[in-house]
Amino acid sequence: MSKWLATLIKEWRLLSRDRTGLLLLFAMPAVLVVAMTLVQDNVLRRSGGLQVTGVVVDQDGGIVSQQLAKALEGCDVVSFSSWVDGRAATEEEAAAWIEGGRFQFYLVMPKGLTAAVEAGVRRRVDRWMTDADTAPGSSPAGPEVALRFDPTLRHVYRTAVEGVVERALAGVQTGVTLRYLGDALDRKVQQRIAEMTGGYAPQSAQRLVPELEDDALFDPVADVVVHGVGMAGEKERLPTAVQQNVPAWALFGMFFIVVPLSGALIRERREGIWARLMVMPVSKTVLILGKLSAYVGVCLVQFGCIVLVGKWLLPLLGTDSFTLGDHTGAILMVALCSALAANGFGLMLGVVARTNEQAAILGPVCVVIAAALGGIMVPVFAMPGIMQRISQGSPLGWAHEAFMNLLVRDGGLCEIWGQLALLLLFFALTLTVSIVVLRRIHR
Amino acid sequence: MAGGEGQCPSPVLRVLALGKRYRGASQSALTALNLTVAAGEIFGFLGPNGAGKTTAISVMSTLLRPTAGHVEICGLDAFRHTARVRRLIGVVPQDLALFDTLTAEENLNYFGRLYGLKGARLEDAVRWALDVTGLADRRRDAVGTFSGGMKRRINLAAGILHRPKLLFLDEPTVGIDAQSRNKIMENLLWLRDQGITMIYTTHYMEEVQRLCTRIAIIDHGVIVVQEQTEQLMRQHPDCRDLGELFLKLTGRQLRD
């Protein structure tokens, strides 16, 4: 115990005097988490979380365009503004705003939209009433409601905006159709009665077919209700930039422990310190465990510091605060298993690499690749299929997935045991390789 | 248990038919080495570059396992009772195997803990080692700030901290000035008088003549000659000094 503790204290002392190492371990991930969160905070607000904003240019001014604009302005996910800076926008102004980045799209309701929609609906309804061909292709082309997007706007956002506009336009057209249909049906029924009675039945002053309301569209029989995929079913936390980035970049920083850990081992081997230790009455196991314990402790401190950055510093910069939720114990388990995996890799690198230069290049490159594959920078679902399969082998991916299950999907230990097992297995494997190689060195 | 406790039967070191071949090597680094060192001796181990000195020291100090033969230290088989033997031996390696960013005291405290020393015993041992090597007033300075001579002295201090019965010194004075070398040799003579037996390797013949009662010359992994220093000189009256004798026995060809 005493020898293990002496080794742990020695490692902490050495690390505390390595300013470059401390900067790499603590300052780098803190800076990364702040920078990446601030950069992505707006992006996530415009994608799964909050609004994409656009301008409505009404060149028509009729009832259809007014109803369409009203339907769009009531939308939650996509924000439409007909009035900008206190007045109605023109198409030229809207185009300039897109270019300047003030808005992400604009919608143009052309002159004559109302007249064209009403004429088209009347034509269709009259054809229904006369049993004529009502195939969509048989009508002349309707007016074009144009959508123009900022070229950099991602496809997923464009799809969302198109869907909202199409739904609103379909609602307005359906309202117009129902109105004409109700009137046309009433006329048709009265006409048929007159025909059947040979003209002897008086024309009814009252409508025989009631006016068709818009309720049929806006009060549907079957409803679509959106549920979250949260494991607890009750609570769902929004995947904000803070909730995503704090654990992601904390993991990234923790895995950079490979640099000082492998560097320390290589230095000890090259400067004869390891050989000195090997002729002392202390086992390799104690020395390695002491070293690992020290560096795992550093990783956990790193994690704690980044959590504090997320809870206190980021809100001061205008973002949400990082929330740990109800699974603090499970979160600590993930942090511990991640620290073990990172340190196992660092130990293996320190034993296998022959020079500091080899370790200094190989370590960070491996960590960056594993981070990219693991979804730290780009979500896994956005990768090509083959990369998604490869990403399943990334320790950072396992840890990140575990954090997302806990912090965003509100899962518990049951949902993350698989990732924890993989991290521990990785640690065991790298530790085994290290011990085998160390034994062969001094045979 | 620190190495300083208890008696160590003589011979302190017995080596029988020691052999070592590295993995993948075409030739053995050591072949049939036989050696006996009595208590209180400073035994010189000489040889040209690549002769096998460091390999012999590494095997005898239990850093490497032999491919053949047997090493006994204080009556114990070195490879059957490794942990016990390692408490009895100390090593002063050729490399300055110290943590540069730790102080002299911190380095010795750490090594002392690994030797099983703690509390007051550890404090006494550290103080003693620093006093012997003349570094007591620099105990709180980082080793990285020491001169070459001071680093060699603290390297020695780390090897004698636990008062070993047998001390292996692999070229302990390489790269330092005459004053520092003189100081170290004085320390070694004093330690011999305290009962520490030593195996000493060096390329400096004047050190051998001053310190070593017996020497062995090794070449190509085989001991060429093993004798008391003075006796050896008498056997070769044509050689003016030990350096000439060494060249006579090992040849003048460069060992690249």
Interface residues (C-beta under 8 A of the other chain):
Chain A: S2 K3 A6 T7 K10 R13 L14 R17 D18 E271 G272 I273 A275 R276 L277 M278 V279 M280 P281 V282 H442 R443
Chain B: R23 S58 S61 T62 L63 L64 R65 A83 R84 R86 R87 I89 V91 P93 Q94 D95 L96 A97 L98 F99 T101 L102 E106 N109 Y110 F111 R113 L114 Y115 G116 K118 A158
